[in-house]
Amino acid sequence: MRYKSLIFKFLILTFSLGTTNLWAQDVDLAEGETLFKNYCASCHNKNMKQDMTGPALAGTEERWADYPREDLYEWIRNSQALINAGHPRATELWDQWGPVVMSPFPNLTDPQIENIIAYVNQKANEVPTEQVADGGPGAGPQDSDNTLMYILLVAILAILAVVLARIISNLNYLNEAAAGGKPAERKTLVQILTSKGVIAVVLFAIVVIGGFMTVNNAINLGRQQGYMPEQPIKFSHATHAGIHQIDCQYCHDGARRSKHSVIPAANTCMNCHTAIKVGSTYGTGELTKIYASVGWDPNTGTYIEDYESMPMDEVENLYRKWMETTYISENDGIDDEGEELIDDQWDDLVASLTNESKDDIRGPIEWVRIHNLPDHVYFNHAQHVSVGEVECQTCHGPVEEMEVVQQHAPLSMGWCINCHRQTEVQFAGNEYYETYETYHEEIANGDRTGVTVEEIGGLECQKCHY
């Protein structure tokens, strides 16, 4: 009987491994990555190993190994239905993570779910990359201020010019004295500096320097590298993209499919902040601005009916109540300091969501645009992100480290051209570039190691200027 039991267990293990291999066959990791970013990345950490709004996904298969594979599919499609049915694993997860509700995805097919799982497993097994160090690969150019050096250089040249003029004057005096005749007259320093020759040199220098500064300032007109405006909501990219590692394209989803990267609507924020109601840095101060703009009641966890027609004093009382309730729960009561804090938060909310042309806190949040190209310049995010596979940080810098976002690159014509001259197109596995047969043959034959953007027409004027 013992041998029969061992054989039976061996057959079960073999069957399990066989079915696992079947599930792992023909997976599409690219589709899995896209599906993960579209459906999962808002709540689950993209490193798969740390909890976020939802649990870390590494090891999902192992945790569901005691149940049929179809149960995992059903959990992903509609977790609440499985919880209501009393499924042991689903109930265990609900006890651990409730009342945070996992969004249902009824349209996901079995193969699509397998692609997501395959992508999760791949990311979970990756060795984490090191952060870019100061001055290391990928770090932006470090600008230095050379103003003091230029001032010193000009001062030295001016002194040398005066000394040279004095020497020339003395030589002329000695020459006249040696020639005899009319007694030579030694010129004073004032006479030397006001002579026609010196004045001509000074005027020439003024024209040259003035022309250089005029042209240089004209070239820089409209550029705003380092521009870091204050936004209506203190949104921290360091917290969202850095600590929680939310993918850039989850919020700026237009970057992969359109010309513009788009500013995310408030409903994108609400995907997470219906569950996360108190911020790690500003408490209720900043998140309440989002709730007030869309009409969501954090006290009840529901959207307010007829919010647009709700009297303003009722709106104020509603959100003040939320701030007060949160303060009391964190401080075991409310005091004068708490009352003052709530007053300041409400005044800041009104100031942030209203302006000269918008006198109501309700409605879209008016973010301040940072990156702006001239009207005659055409730039397509999808061309660079989806086709060129350019990382966001290439142009926008280490956004995941920025508490307040600023313009990292100059976004000048020269900067773009230099990038096109130096950047090699990612030919391998990129169907978009299959038409360049000659380049593919040359790479295969070893005649070239790569193809730059310039070589496929990246410097043609009409590519960027219509």
Buried (B, 14 or more C-beta within 10 A) or exposed (E): EEEEEEEEEEEEEEEEEEEEEEBEEEBBBEBBBBBBBBBBBBBBBBBBBBEBBBBBBBBBBEBBEEBEBEBBBBBBBBBBBBBEEEBEBBBEBBEEBEEBEBEEBEEBEEEBBBBBBBBBBBBBEEEEEEEBEEEEEEEBEEEEEEEEEEEEEEEEEEEEBBEEBBEEBEEEBEEBEEEEEEEBEEBEEEEBBEBEEBEEEEEEBEEEEEEEEEEEEEEEEEBBBEBBEEBBBBBBBBBBBBBBBBBBBBBBBBBBEEEEBBBBEBEBBBBBBBBBBBBEEBBBBBBBBBBBBBBBBBBEEEEBEEBEEBEEEEBBEBBBBBBBBBBEEEEEEBEEEBEEBBEEBBEBBBEBBBEEEEEEBBBEBBEEEBBEEEEEEEBBBBBBBBBBEBEBBBBBBBBBEBEBBBBBBBBBEEBBBEBBEEBEBBBEEEEBBEEBEEBBEBBEEEEEEEBBBBBBEBBEEEBBEE
